Amino acid sequence: MTQTRKVDFSGVRWGSVEWTNLGTLYLRACESRSPNPILGDDAAAEAVDRIDYDWARMRRYMLPPANQWLVALRAARLDDWSAAFLGRHPDAVVLHLGCGMDTRAFRLRLPRHVQWFDVDQPNVIELRRKLYADRDGYRMLGSSVTEASWLDETPTDRPTLIVAEGLLMYLPQSEVRTLLQRLTDRFTTGELLFDTLSPMGPRLSKVFSKGIVKWGTSDARELERWNPRLRFLEQNSALAGYERINSTPIRLLYRLIHATPARNYDVLNRFEF
Ligand SMILES: C[S@@+](CC[C@H](N)C(=O)[O-])C[C@H]1O[C@@H](n2cnc3c(N)ncnc32)[C@H](O)[C@@H]1O
């Protein structure tokens, strides 16, 4: 029997950004191991198997039986929108912003000519490189998305898919606006997929998470007013699709939340430009 050597992540500090990324990776891995998964992120499960970390402690903190579904529903919706775009544009460029340890590039069946860029802060990309390597059609870029220079690395001659999951709420509104302007100035045509938190997000964060959430909006359609190149296509609650959850008590819990205004706390948005 061959044994793959584990990659040592024990230096990842509890509570750091890198730790948060391991947390969502772990939730996706747990969901992929459940019966009838919604996302079925086998690449996340493989990554967790390869990483040497205190997963038992992570489990006690992340509570996968309740929380894995939220992460899976959100990621699955963005995957579906991404797959539809790549089906229409098999030569697309993809910018996956704030990728963390997400395995979207590996769980989607990418057409051969797609060029995928996973972008995150340098410290996150450094960690990511312990697991994955650049290859034809796949590159990692370590930079803040609020810098302008990383964009010079990306081709502009193809339809462009931009995915930002769990990212824009951590940027001040002025930086979100500047980023969107830079993106639509550089790329001629494509789609922008992202989630937004309600204005409650920054307020709650001031109390519970040291104010790390900076931007919230009651309706992401306001982006059309900021940037006339952006056209709204659709939006969904991150909880939409809860009917597929394969656990009766958790499904009922999500259904209950979905029946209240809290369903609009985290919303997934699709725009074109
Ligand atoms: C909540 S995590 C989400 C990670 C991943 N998208 C997922 O769903 O698992 C937020 C990610 O955004 C990244 N991020 C935050 N601000 C950033 C910035 N200015 N530039 C690049 N990445 C940023 C963080 O480093 C982190 O990896």
The ligand as an ORCA input file, in Angstrom:
! r2SCAN-3c Opt
* xyz 0 1
  C     -14.042     33.953      4.082
  S     -12.597     33.607      3.142
  C     -13.369     32.823      1.730
  C     -12.395     31.966      0.992
  C     -13.012     31.140     -0.162
  N     -13.597     31.983     -1.177
  C     -14.030     30.159      0.379
  O     -15.230     30.344      0.114
  O     -13.614     29.218      1.052
  C     -12.147     35.197      2.528
  C     -10.906     35.181      1.645
  O     -10.774     36.466      1.061
  C      -9.414     36.806      1.094
  N      -9.274     38.257      1.030
  C      -9.752     39.187      1.888
  N      -9.376     40.419      1.505
  C      -8.629     40.253      0.372
  C      -7.978     41.143     -0.514
  N      -7.982     42.456     -0.299
  N      -7.320     40.621     -1.558
  C      -7.310     39.285     -1.797
  N      -7.940     38.393     -1.011
  C      -8.581     38.874      0.063
  C      -8.900     36.251      2.393
  O      -7.491     36.164      2.396
  C      -9.620     34.915      2.428
  O      -8.867     33.921      1.790
*
